[in-house]
Amino acid sequence: MFGLTFEKLFLVAIIAGFVLGPSRLPGYAHQLTRAVRTVRHFVDTTRTAAEAEMGVPLRRSEWESMNLRQYDPRRIVTDALRDTDSAPKSEWPEQVLTEAARVRPGQKYLITGPASHPRRILIDSLPQDDPRRIAAQLTPAVGYASTSGTLVGPPVTGTAAPEAS
């Protein structure tokens, strides 16, 4: 407690004996004893009142035996994310397959839910075998429109590409 060792307490008692003197030292020692007893009594009554109100024992040995880290929100979230079961491709719900049909290559977010309360889902946070993520990772085919509306691919054969001058 407070880094006090027996040697330091002994040194304080010797200094107090010289400062207070041999005549007043027993009176101050008696007052210190009463103060320590009062504090102990206050702590004990407060602990029993808290145990009665909460219904939980507040003894250090029982708290140390409990694993309080199981209530850490970060641990709960990581355990929940780690325990997700990804279904095989053949067992994906129809809604997921229709959403995968709407995903464009290179798309970063998937918008789901009703128009009044849309949800944005980061496609990179989906499982690796999710059809929506696979659809977003596909490269656009030659001649298909990209997200900006321009055609992707080489120029049509038979026409020369304009040269930069």
HELIX and SHEET records of a PDB file:
HELIX    1   1 PHE A    6  MET A   54  1                                  49    
HELIX    2   2 ARG A   60  SER A   65  1                                   6    
HELIX    3   3 LEU A   68  TYR A   71  5                                   4    
HELIX    4   4 PRO A   73  ARG A   82  1                                  10    
HELIX    5   5 LYS A   89  GLU A   91  5                                   3    
HELIX    6   6 GLU A   94  ARG A  102  1                                   9    
HELIX    7   7 ILE A  123  SER A  125  5                                   3    
HELIX    8   8 PRO A  131  GLN A  137  1                                   7    
SHEET    1   A 2 TYR A 109  THR A 112  0                                        
SHEET    2   A 2 ARG A 119  LEU A 122 -1                                        
END                                                                             
